[in-house]
């Protein structure tokens, strides 16, 4: 049912689905390991779930948490929440009960849609989330609820400046903050992405390899949803590179985004060169640093595809800069130039523009930047000080206007008054033939304040690099003050679900541990 008298109706993800259900009801919208859903089927289920939420007292502006493994039902839950003017709160399925309780309580969620396997954790969390009134269970009562709900579509006016999602940041330090993204933030990001990268009629199959609770999982699918294409959702759990390559082939995927660790595993698949990836037109990476060694491998492994760099953060919906394929060799290591609709500056601590070539913090103005941090006015004010959104990322700009990420502001090591940018050192060490992954942290030093410690996951666990080998390699590639003074070998680096190395865990484990190898003089 539609009311033609409604005015001021914005554009939402739910509107896109309803439109495609009218124009192409039989075309495939989503695929996961258990099901395939046409636009007509998707719209019907979204309508029914929206009615079910309203019947349970959910109203416009209420928050509904969605806690599930990657599946079509998770996306349907988001869409149903948006259709009734409520706010979706994706929850990391790896969280324990206390962490889930924090998100539920902080967001003020009144309802939750949860996977049956995760329902016990939600039940345990309810004691600390008194506002939670209703629970619907994927793999439990959800299908029965849908069958009993109305299938009559009722159009509800939802202003596009209204909050659509509260996306909780990774929380690698302190408690996570909820970034409030509006409908306008998200659909403008999708349009600006298409304007920046271009789109074509055969670029309509997206592999959503990121977890759906992550901004890349949400935002990455929107250009394809706008154009009525197909989104393929792989299973959650351990990443299987060989299975992912098969999915790329079988579903005719035309574009996808993965973090560097995933691309490294994909490039190592033995029969990758023989796979029919002719329909794969664009591959993107981001969310964590990639070494130039890996980037060259990606370019060589996918000669038919444009290799793009996507840089940004959750609060920006998320991409702010892109490096296009034609620049992937000429400007290797760069995160490119600002996306259409994004204005940037590189500034010092006093908000003065730094000279081109010098390091400063990148700050943003854009209609894609979040509205606020949920219920955190002080943090919001700090993030938008001076009228620009402060990213916390340190970058430099080259003479052609291309940006290079140097480090996170909080990760920079200051040793004897010298700034050491971890990302720069990590990128250099990643080129060592025995190094699979590397992270750099600062450890206390009585003379220099702190000195760099390299934590390395070796390519061959039986033949890890030695301290002497890392020192010799560092002498070739790094100034003396940047070289690691200590080395630790680990099986793998700890990562959060976004693919970012959790340096807080590394600091807790290693920063107070006495060095077992001789300390080299830092100068």
C-alpha positions as CSV (number, residue, x, y, z in Angstrom):
1,X,0.0,0.0,0.0
2,X,1.4,3.4,-0.9
3,X,0.2,6.9,0.1
4,X,0.8,9.3,-2.8
5,X,0.3,12.2,-0.5
6,X,3.5,11.6,1.4
7,X,6.1,14.3,0.9
8,X,9.7,14.7,1.8
9,X,10.3,11.0,1.5
10,X,14.1,10.3,1.3
11,X,15.8,7.4,-0.3
12,X,16.6,4.3,1.7
13,X,18.0,0.8,1.0
14,X,14.5,-0.5,1.6
15,X,13.2,1.8,-1.2
16,X,15.7,0.4,-3.6
17,X,14.6,-3.1,-2.9
18,X,10.9,-2.2,-3.3
19,X,11.7,-0.5,-6.7
20,X,13.6,-3.5,-8.0
21,X,10.8,-5.8,-6.8
22,X,8.4,-3.9,-9.1
23,X,10.9,-3.7,-12.1
24,X,12.7,-7.0,-11.9
25,X,11.0,-9.3,-9.4
26,X,12.5,-12.5,-10.8
27,X,16.1,-11.4,-10.9
28,X,18.5,-12.7,-8.2
29,X,19.3,-10.1,-5.5
30,X,21.3,-12.1,-2.9
31,X,23.0,-15.5,-2.7
32,X,24.5,-17.2,0.3
33,X,25.6,-20.8,0.9
34,X,22.1,-21.9,1.9
35,X,19.7,-19.9,-0.3
36,X,19.1,-17.6,-3.3
37,X,16.7,-14.7,-3.1
38,X,15.0,-12.8,-6.0
39,X,14.1,-9.2,-5.5
40,X,10.4,-10.1,-5.3
41,X,11.1,-12.7,-2.6
42,X,13.4,-10.3,-0.7
43,X,10.8,-7.5,-0.7
44,X,8.1,-9.8,0.5
45,X,10.2,-11.0,3.4
46,X,11.3,-7.5,4.3
47,X,7.7,-6.3,4.3
48,X,6.6,-9.2,6.6
49,X,9.5,-8.7,9.0
50,X,8.8,-5.0,9.2
51,X,5.2,-5.7,10.2
52,X,6.5,-8.3,12.8
53,X,8.7,-5.6,14.4
54,X,5.9,-3.1,14.5
55,X,3.6,-5.7,16.0
56,X,6.3,-6.1,18.8
57,X,6.2,-2.4,19.6
58,X,9.2,-1.2,17.5
59,X,8.6,2.4,16.2
60,X,10.5,4.9,14.1
61,X,13.7,5.9,15.7
62,X,14.0,2.8,17.9
63,X,17.2,0.8,17.7
64,X,17.1,-2.9,16.6
65,X,20.3,-4.9,16.9
66,X,21.1,-7.6,14.3
67,X,23.5,-10.3,15.5
68,X,24.1,-13.0,13.0
69,X,26.6,-14.9,10.9
70,X,26.8,-13.8,7.3
71,X,23.5,-14.6,5.7
72,X,20.7,-13.2,3.6
73,X,18.6,-13.1,6.7
74,X,20.9,-10.5,8.3
75,X,20.5,-8.2,5.3
76,X,16.7,-8.8,5.3
77,X,16.7,-7.8,9.0
78,X,18.5,-4.5,8.2
79,X,16.1,-3.7,5.4
80,X,13.0,-4.4,7.6
81,X,14.3,-2.2,10.3
82,X,14.9,0.7,7.8
83,X,11.5,0.1,6.2
84,X,9.8,1.1,9.4
85,X,12.0,4.1,10.1
86,X,13.9,2.4,12.9
87,X,17.8,2.2,13.3
88,X,19.7,-0.9,12.6
89,X,22.6,-1.8,14.9
90,X,24.9,-4.5,13.4
91,X,26.7,-6.5,16.2
92,X,30.0,-8.3,15.8
93,X,29.2,-12.0,16.1
94,X,32.5,-12.7,17.7
95,X,31.7,-10.7,20.9
96,X,31.1,-12.4,24.2
97,X,28.0,-11.7,26.3
98,X,29.4,-8.8,28.3
99,X,30.5,-7.1,25.1
100,X,27.1,-7.7,23.4
101,X,25.5,-6.3,26.5
102,X,27.5,-3.1,26.2
103,X,26.4,-2.6,22.6
104,X,22.7,-3.3,23.4
105,X,22.7,-1.0,26.4
106,X,24.7,1.8,24.8
107,X,22.5,1.8,21.7
108,X,19.3,1.4,23.7
109,X,18.2,-1.5,21.5
110,X,14.6,-2.5,22.1
111,X,14.7,-5.6,19.9
112,X,17.3,-7.9,18.4
113,X,17.3,-10.4,15.5
114,X,19.9,-13.1,16.3
115,X,21.2,-16.3,14.9
116,X,20.1,-19.4,16.9
117,X,23.7,-20.3,17.6
118,X,24.3,-16.8,19.2
119,X,21.0,-16.6,21.0
120,X,22.4,-17.9,24.4
121,X,24.9,-15.0,24.4
122,X,22.1,-12.5,23.9
123,X,20.0,-14.2,26.6
124,X,23.0,-13.8,29.0
125,X,23.4,-10.2,27.9
126,X,19.8,-9.2,28.5
127,X,20.4,-8.8,32.3
128,X,22.6,-5.8,31.5
129,X,20.4,-4.4,28.7
130,X,17.1,-3.6,30.4
131,X,15.6,-1.9,27.4
132,X,15.6,-5.0,25.3
133,X,12.0,-6.2,24.9
134,X,11.9,-8.6,21.9
135,X,14.1,-11.3,20.4
136,X,13.5,-12.9,17.0
137,X,15.7,-15.9,16.1
138,X,17.2,-16.8,12.7
139,X,17.0,-20.5,12.5
140,X,14.4,-20.5,15.3
141,X,11.1,-18.6,15.3
142,X,11.8,-16.2,12.4
143,X,10.3,-18.2,9.6
144,X,7.1,-18.9,11.6
145,X,6.9,-15.2,12.4
146,X,7.3,-14.2,8.8
147,X,4.6,-16.6,7.6
148,X,2.1,-15.1,10.1
149,X,2.9,-11.5,9.3
150,X,1.1,-9.2,6.8
151,X,2.5,-9.1,3.2
152,X,0.9,-5.7,2.6
153,X,3.6,-3.1,1.7
154,X,3.0,0.2,3.6
155,X,5.2,3.1,2.6
156,X,6.4,5.0,5.5
157,X,8.0,8.5,5.0
158,X,11.6,8.2,6.3
159,X,13.6,11.5,6.0
160,X,17.0,10.8,4.4
161,X,18.8,12.7,7.1
162,X,17.4,10.3,9.7
163,X,19.9,7.7,11.2
164,X,19.9,4.4,9.4
165,X,22.7,2.5,11.1
166,X,24.8,2.7,14.3
167,X,28.1,1.1,13.4
168,X,30.2,0.3,16.4
169,X,33.9,1.0,15.7
170,X,36.4,-1.8,16.3
171,X,37.2,-0.8,19.8
172,X,40.9,-1.7,19.7
173,X,41.4,0.9,22.5
174,X,38.7,1.5,25.2
175,X,35.0,1.0,24.6
176,X,33.7,1.0,21.0
177,X,31.8,4.1,19.9
178,X,28.7,4.0,17.8
179,X,29.1,6.0,14.5
180,X,25.6,7.2,13.4
181,X,25.3,6.9,9.6
182,X,22.2,8.4,8.0
183,X,20.3,7.2,4.9
184,X,21.9,10.1,3.0
185,X,25.4,9.3,4.2
186,X,25.1,5.8,2.7
187,X,23.3,6.4,-0.6
188,X,25.5,9.4,-1.4
189,X,28.5,7.2,-0.7
190,X,27.2,4.6,-3.1
191,X,26.6,7.2,-5.9
192,X,29.9,9.0,-5.3
193,X,31.7,5.6,-5.4
194,X,30.1,4.9,-8.8
195,X,31.0,8.4,-10.0
196,X,34.6,7.9,-8.9
197,X,35.2,4.4,-10.2
198,X,32.7,4.2,-13.0
199,X,30.2,1.5,-13.6
200,X,29.0,-0.6,-16.5
201,X,26.2,-2.9,-17.4
202,X,28.3,-6.0,-16.7
203,X,29.6,-4.8,-13.3
204,X,26.7,-6.0,-11.3
205,X,27.9,-9.0,-9.3
206,X,29.5,-8.1,-5.9
207,X,31.2,-10.6,-3.6
208,X,30.6,-9.4,-0.1
209,X,33.7,-11.0,1.5
210,X,33.7,-8.7,4.6
211,X,31.7,-9.6,7.7
212,X,28.3,-8.0,7.4
213,X,28.6,-6.3,10.8
214,X,31.6,-4.4,9.3
215,X,31.1,-1.2,7.3
216,X,32.7,-2.7,4.3
217,X,30.1,-5.5,4.4
218,X,27.3,-3.0,4.5
219,X,28.5,-0.2,2.3
220,X,30.2,-2.3,-0.4
221,X,27.0,-3.9,-1.6
222,X,25.1,-0.7,-2.0
223,X,26.2,0.3,-5.6
224,X,25.1,-3.2,-6.8
225,X,21.8,-2.9,-4.8
226,X,21.1,0.5,-6.4
227,X,21.6,-0.9,-9.9
228,X,19.6,-4.1,-9.3
229,X,22.6,-6.5,-9.4
230,X,23.5,-9.6,-7.4
231,X,25.4,-9.7,-4.1
232,X,27.1,-13.0,-3.1
233,X,27.5,-13.5,0.6
234,X,30.2,-16.1,1.6
235,X,29.9,-18.1,4.8
236,X,31.3,-16.8,8.1
237,X,34.1,-18.6,9.8
238,X,37.6,-19.3,8.7
239,X,38.5,-17.7,5.4
240,X,38.9,-20.4,2.7
241,X,40.9,-18.9,-0.2
242,X,40.3,-21.8,-2.6
243,X,36.6,-21.8,-1.9
244,X,36.5,-18.1,-2.5
245,X,38.2,-18.5,-5.9
246,X,35.6,-21.1,-6.8
247,X,32.8,-18.7,-5.8
248,X,34.3,-15.9,-7.9
249,X,34.2,-18.3,-10.9
250,X,30.8,-20.0,-10.3
251,X,28.9,-16.8,-9.5
252,X,30.5,-14.7,-12.2
253,X,31.7,-12.1,-9.7
254,X,32.6,-8.7,-11.3
255,X,34.0,-6.9,-8.3
256,X,34.9,-7.5,-4.7
257,X,36.8,-6.1,-1.7
258,X,39.0,-7.9,0.7
259,X,41.6,-7.1,3.3
260,X,45.3,-7.6,2.5
261,X,45.6,-10.8,4.6
262,X,42.8,-12.3,2.5
263,X,44.3,-11.2,-0.8
264,X,47.7,-12.7,0.3
265,X,45.9,-16.0,0.8
266,X,44.0,-15.8,-2.5
267,X,47.2,-15.1,-4.4
268,X,48.8,-18.2,-2.9
269,X,46.0,-20.5,-4.2
270,X,48.0,-23.1,-6.4
271,X,45.6,-23.1,-9.4
272,X,44.7,-19.4,-9.4
273,X,46.2,-18.9,-12.8
274,X,44.0,-21.5,-14.4
275,X,40.7,-20.2,-12.9
276,X,38.3,-18.5,-15.3
277,X,38.2,-15.1,-13.8
278,X,37.4,-13.3,-17.0
279,X,34.3,-11.6,-15.5
280,X,36.2,-10.2,-12.6
281,X,36.7,-6.5,-13.5
282,X,37.7,-4.8,-10.3
283,X,39.4,-5.9,-7.1
284,X,39.8,-3.7,-4.1
285,X,41.7,-3.8,-0.9
286,X,41.7,-1.7,2.3
287,X,41.0,-1.7,6.1
288,X,44.6,-2.6,6.9
289,X,48.0,-1.7,5.4
290,X,49.3,-3.7,2.4
291,X,52.9,-4.1,1.5
292,X,54.2,-3.1,-1.9
293,X,55.3,-6.7,-2.3
294,X,51.7,-7.9,-1.9
295,X,50.4,-5.2,-4.2
296,X,52.7,-6.2,-7.0
297,X,51.7,-9.8,-6.5
298,X,48.0,-8.8,-6.8
299,X,48.6,-6.9,-10.0
300,X,50.5,-9.8,-11.5
301,X,47.9,-12.4,-10.4
302,X,44.9,-10.5,-11.8
303,X,46.0,-9.0,-15.1
304,X,42.4,-8.7,-16.3
305,X,41.2,-6.8,-13.3
306,X,41.6,-3.2,-12.1
307,X,43.4,-3.3,-8.7
308,X,42.0,-0.4,-6.6
309,X,42.9,0.9,-3.2
310,X,40.1,2.0,-0.9
311,X,40.9,4.1,2.1
312,X,38.7,5.6,4.8
313,X,37.0,4.7,8.0
314,X,33.6,3.7,9.5
315,X,32.7,7.3,10.3
316,X,33.0,8.2,6.6
317,X,30.6,5.5,5.2
318,X,33.6,4.5,4.8
319,X,35.7,5.3,1.7
320,X,37.3,8.7,1.3
321,X,40.1,8.2,-1.2
322,X,40.8,5.7,-4.0
323,X,43.8,4.7,-6.1
324,X,42.6,3.7,-9.5
325,X,44.0,0.8,-11.4
326,X,45.9,3.0,-14.0
327,X,47.9,4.4,-11.1
328,X,48.5,1.1,-9.2
329,X,52.1,0.8,-10.5
330,X,53.0,4.4,-11.0
331,X,51.8,5.4,-7.5
332,X,52.2,2.0,-5.8
333,X,51.8,2.4,-2.0
334,X,49.5,5.4,-2.3
335,X,45.9,5.5,-1.2
336,X,45.1,7.8,-4.1
337,X,43.1,10.9,-4.3
338,X,39.8,12.0,-2.7
339,X,36.7,10.4,-3.9
340,X,34.0,12.5,-5.6
341,X,32.2,14.4,-2.8
342,X,35.1,14.3,-0.3
343,X,37.2,17.4,0.6
344,X,40.4,16.8,2.5
345,X,43.2,18.7,4.2
346,X,46.5,17.6,5.7
347,X,47.0,19.6,9.0
348,X,49.1,19.9,12.1
349,X,47.9,19.8,15.6
350,X,46.8,23.5,15.4
351,X,44.8,22.9,12.2
352,X,47.3,24.6,10.0
353,X,47.8,23.0,6.5
354,X,51.3,21.4,6.4
355,X,53.5,21.9,3.3
356,X,53.0,19.3,0.6
357,X,55.3,16.4,1.3
358,X,55.3,16.8,5.1
359,X,53.3,14.5,7.4
360,X,50.1,15.7,9.0
361,X,46.6,14.4,10.0
362,X,44.1,14.0,7.2
363,X,40.8,15.7,8.0
364,X,37.5,15.6,6.0
365,X,34.4,17.5,5.0
366,X,31.8,15.4,3.1
367,X,28.1,14.6,3.1
368,X,29.2,11.0,3.7
369,X,30.7,11.7,7.1
370,X,28.7,10.4,10.0
371,X,26.1,12.5,11.9
372,X,27.7,11.9,15.4
373,X,28.9,9.3,17.9
374,X,25.8,7.9,19.5
375,X,25.2,9.5,22.9
376,X,28.8,10.8,23.1
377,X,28.7,14.6,22.6
378,X,32.2,15.2,23.9
379,X,33.8,12.6,21.6
380,X,31.7,14.0,18.7
381,X,32.8,17.6,19.4
382,X,36.4,16.5,19.6
383,X,36.1,14.6,16.3
384,X,34.7,17.6,14.5
385,X,36.8,20.3,16.1
386,X,37.6,23.2,13.7
387,X,34.7,22.1,11.5
388,X,36.4,19.2,10.0
389,X,36.3,15.5,10.9
390,X,39.5,14.3,12.4
391,X,40.5,10.9,11.1
392,X,43.5,10.2,13.4
393,X,45.4,9.1,10.2
394,X,48.8,10.6,9.5
395,X,49.5,11.1,5.8
396,X,51.7,12.9,3.3
397,X,50.7,14.3,-0.1
398,X,53.1,14.1,-3.0
399,X,53.6,16.8,-5.7
400,X,50.8,15.3,-7.8
401,X,48.2,15.4,-5.0
402,X,48.4,11.6,-4.2
403,X,48.1,10.7,-0.6
404,X,50.3,8.2,1.3
405,X,49.3,6.8,4.7
406,X,52.2,7.1,7.1
407,X,50.6,5.8,10.3
408,X,47.8,6.0,12.8
409,X,48.4,9.0,15.0
410,X,48.2,6.9,18.2
411,X,50.6,4.3,16.7
412,X,53.5,6.6,16.0
413,X,56.7,5.8,18.0
414,X,58.8,8.7,19.3
415,X,62.3,7.5,20.0
416,X,64.9,10.0,21.2
417,X,62.8,12.9,19.7
418,X,62.5,11.2,16.3
419,X,59.1,10.2,14.9
420,X,59.0,6.6,13.7
421,X,56.0,5.7,11.5
422,X,55.1,2.1,12.1
423,X,53.5,1.6,8.7
424,X,56.6,2.7,6.9
425,X,58.8,0.3,8.8
426,X,56.3,-2.5,8.5
427,X,56.1,-2.0,4.7
428,X,59.9,-2.2,4.4
429,X,60.2,-5.4,6.5
430,X,57.3,-7.1,4.7
431,X,59.6,-7.3,1.7
432,X,61.9,-9.7,3.5
433,X,61.5,-13.2,1.9
434,X,61.1,-14.9,5.3
435,X,58.4,-12.4,6.6
436,X,54.7,-13.2,6.1
437,X,53.4,-10.5,8.4
438,X,55.0,-7.9,10.6
439,X,53.8,-5.4,13.1
440,X,55.9,-2.7,14.9
441,X,55.3,-1.4,18.4
442,X,57.2,0.8,20.7
443,X,58.7,-0.6,23.9
444,X,60.1,1.3,26.8
445,X,63.8,2.3,26.6
446,X,65.7,4.0,29.5
447,X,67.7,6.2,27.1
448,X,65.5,6.9,24.2
449,X,62.0,6.7,25.8
450,X,60.9,4.0,23.5
451,X,62.4,1.9,20.7
452,X,60.8,-0.2,17.9
453,X,60.0,-3.9,18.4
454,X,59.3,-5.9,15.3
455,X,56.8,-8.8,15.8
456,X,57.0,-11.2,12.8
457,X,54.9,-14.1,11.6
458,X,57.3,-16.1,9.4
459,X,56.4,-17.6,6.0
460,X,58.0,-20.9,7.1
461,X,57.5,-21.5,10.9
462,X,60.5,-23.9,10.8
463,X,62.7,-21.2,9.3
464,X,61.9,-17.9,10.9
465,X,64.1,-14.8,10.2
466,X,66.8,-14.3,12.8
467,X,67.7,-11.0,14.5
468,X,70.8,-10.7,12.4
469,X,68.8,-11.2,9.2
470,X,66.3,-8.6,10.1
471,X,69.1,-6.2,11.1
472,X,71.0,-6.7,7.8
473,X,67.8,-6.2,5.8
474,X,66.9,-3.1,7.8
475,X,70.3,-1.6,7.1
476,X,69.5,-1.7,3.4
477,X,66.0,-0.3,3.6
478,X,65.7,1.9,6.7
479,X,67.5,4.8,8.3
480,X,69.3,3.9,11.5
481,X,66.8,5.4,13.9
482,X,63.9,3.5,12.3
483,X,65.4,0.1,12.6
484,X,63.8,-2.4,15.0
485,X,65.9,-2.9,18.1
486,X,64.2,-6.1,19.1
487,X,62.5,-9.0,17.3
488,X,59.8,-11.4,18.4
489,X,58.5,-14.4,16.3
490,X,54.8,-15.4,16.5
491,X,52.6,-17.9,14.7
492,X,50.2,-15.1,13.5
493,X,49.4,-11.5,14.3
494,X,46.2,-10.9,16.3
495,X,43.5,-9.2,14.1
496,X,40.1,-7.9,14.8
497,X,37.2,-8.8,12.5
498,X,38.0,-5.9,10.3
499,X,41.4,-7.4,9.4
500,X,43.3,-4.8,11.4
501,X,46.2,-5.9,13.6
502,X,45.2,-5.4,17.3
503,X,48.3,-3.6,18.5
504,X,46.9,-3.2,22.0
505,X,47.1,-7.0,22.4
506,X,50.7,-6.9,21.1
507,X,51.6,-4.2,23.5
508,X,50.1,-6.0,26.4
509,X,52.0,-9.1,25.5
510,X,55.4,-7.7,24.6
511,X,55.9,-4.1,25.7
512,X,57.0,-5.1,29.2
513,X,58.8,-8.3,28.3
514,X,62.6,-8.1,28.6
515,X,64.4,-8.6,25.3
516,X,65.9,-12.0,24.8
517,X,68.3,-10.8,22.0
518,X,71.1,-8.3,22.4
519,X,69.8,-4.7,22.1
520,X,71.4,-2.8,19.3
521,X,72.4,0.8,19.6
522,X,69.6,2.9,18.1
523,X,71.8,5.5,16.6
